[in-house]
């Protein structure tokens, strides 16, 4: 996996298109979730992109410093393409995301809004559930924090 991290204004038009395509492919089409993906938060985020050997974007997160989405730093729009699932790419993506948040914003709590079915996965990365289940865009979610 080839990883790149860029601020919004550093993204090329092609990179931005690839990010939006992957987010649409997974969240809107695969998960059948009609929601407002373009929320004016991309401009405030670091964008972590993982490309496979063929150069296709297959893993992605957007990363925020403290005080932007939550009082804590946060990781969002966590995606792995169907092409990368079952390869360990999701764990690699989250480990890289955590390390990038810590390098960019310092060590401290990291908050996520996780799809509930991924509770065990995020717990294995050190996150702890901090909320009851809530519905977001028709999908059960929980808030989790890595202390």
C-alpha positions in Angstrom: 0.0 0.0 0.0 1.3 3.4 -0.9 0.2 6.1 1.6 -0.1 9.9 1.1 -1.3 12.5 3.5 -2.4 15.9 2.2 -4.3 19.0 3.3 -7.3 19.8 1.2 -5.6 22.6 -0.8 -2.8 20.2 -1.6 -5.0 17.6 -3.3 -4.9 17.4 -7.0 -8.1 17.4 -8.9 -7.6 13.7 -9.7 -7.0 12.9 -6.0 -10.1 14.8 -5.0 -12.1 12.9 -7.6 -10.7 9.6 -6.4 -11.6 10.4 -2.8 -15.2 11.5 -3.7 -15.6 8.5 -6.0 -14.6 6.0 -3.2 -16.8 7.7 -0.6 -19.7 7.6 -3.0 -19.0 4.0 -4.0 -19.0 2.7 -0.4 -21.3 5.0 1.6 -23.9 6.0 -1.0 -24.1 3.0 -3.4 -22.9 0.0 -1.3 -24.4 1.0 2.0 -27.4 2.6 0.2 -27.1 5.7 2.4 -28.3 9.0 0.9 -26.6 11.7 2.9 -24.8 15.0 2.4 -21.2 13.8 2.0 -19.9 17.2 1.0 -20.2 19.0 4.3 -17.6 21.7 4.1 -15.4 19.8 6.5 -13.0 18.4 3.9 -11.3 21.8 3.8 -10.4 21.5 7.5 -9.1 17.9 7.3 -5.9 16.1 6.5 -6.7 13.4 3.9 -5.0 10.0 4.3 -5.1 8.0 1.1 -3.9 4.4 0.5 -3.4 3.2 -3.0 -2.8 -0.3 -4.2 0.0 -1.5 -6.5 -2.1 -0.5 -9.5 -2.5 3.1 -8.2 -6.2 2.8 -7.3 -7.4 4.5 -4.1 -8.6 1.7 -1.9 -8.3 3.1 1.6 -9.1 6.6 3.0 -9.8 8.6 6.1 -10.1 12.3 6.9 -8.4 13.5 10.0 -9.2 16.5 12.2 -7.4 18.4 14.9 -9.0 19.0 18.3 -11.9 21.5 18.3 -13.0 20.9 14.7 -15.5 18.1 14.8 -15.2 17.3 18.5 -13.3 18.7 21.4 -10.9 15.8 20.8 -8.9 15.1 17.6 -11.0 12.8 15.3 -10.9 10.4 12.5 -13.8 10.1 10.0 -15.0 8.8 6.7 -13.1 5.6 7.3 -13.3 3.6 4.1 -11.8 0.6 2.5 -12.8 -0.5 -1.0 -14.2 -3.9 -1.6 -11.0 -4.6 -3.5 -9.0 -4.2 -0.2 -11.2 -5.8 2.3 -9.9 -9.0 4.0 -6.3 -8.0 3.3 -5.6 -6.1 6.6 -5.9 -2.8 4.8 -8.6 -1.5 7.3 -6.3 -2.1 10.3 -3.3 -0.6 8.4 -5.5 2.4 7.6 -6.6 3.0 11.2 -3.0 2.4 12.6 -1.7 5.0 10.0 -4.6 7.4 10.8 -3.9 7.2 14.6 -0.1 7.7 14.0 -0.8 10.7 11.7 -3.2 12.3 14.1 -0.7 12.0 16.9 2.1 13.4 14.7 0.1 16.3 13.5 -1.8 17.3 16.6 0.1 15.7 19.5 -0.8 12.7 21.7 -4.3 13.0 23.2 -7.7 11.5 22.9 -9.0 10.6 19.5 -12.8 10.4 18.9 -14.7 8.5 16.2 -18.3 8.0 15.3 -18.2 4.3 14.4 -20.7 2.1 12.7 -21.9 -0.1 15.5 -21.1 -3.4 13.8 -17.4 -2.4 13.8 -17.3 -2.1 17.6 -14.9 -5.1 18.1 -12.6 -3.9 15.4 -12.2 -0.4 16.9 -11.9 -1.8 20.4 -9.0 -3.9 19.2 -7.3 -0.6 18.3 -7.7 0.9 21.7 -11.0 2.7 21.3 -13.6 2.6 24.1 -17.4 3.1 23.6 -18.6 6.4 25.1 -22.2 6.7 23.9 -25.3 4.7 23.5 -26.3 3.6 20.0 -27.7 6.3 17.8 -28.9 6.4 14.2 -27.0 8.3 11.7 -28.2 8.2 8.1 -30.1 5.1 8.8 -27.1 3.2 10.2 -26.6 2.4 13.9 -23.5 4.2 15.2 -21.7 4.7 18.5 -19.2 7.2 19.6 -15.8 5.9 20.7 -12.6 7.5 22.1 -9.0 6.3 22.1 -7.7 7.8 25.4 
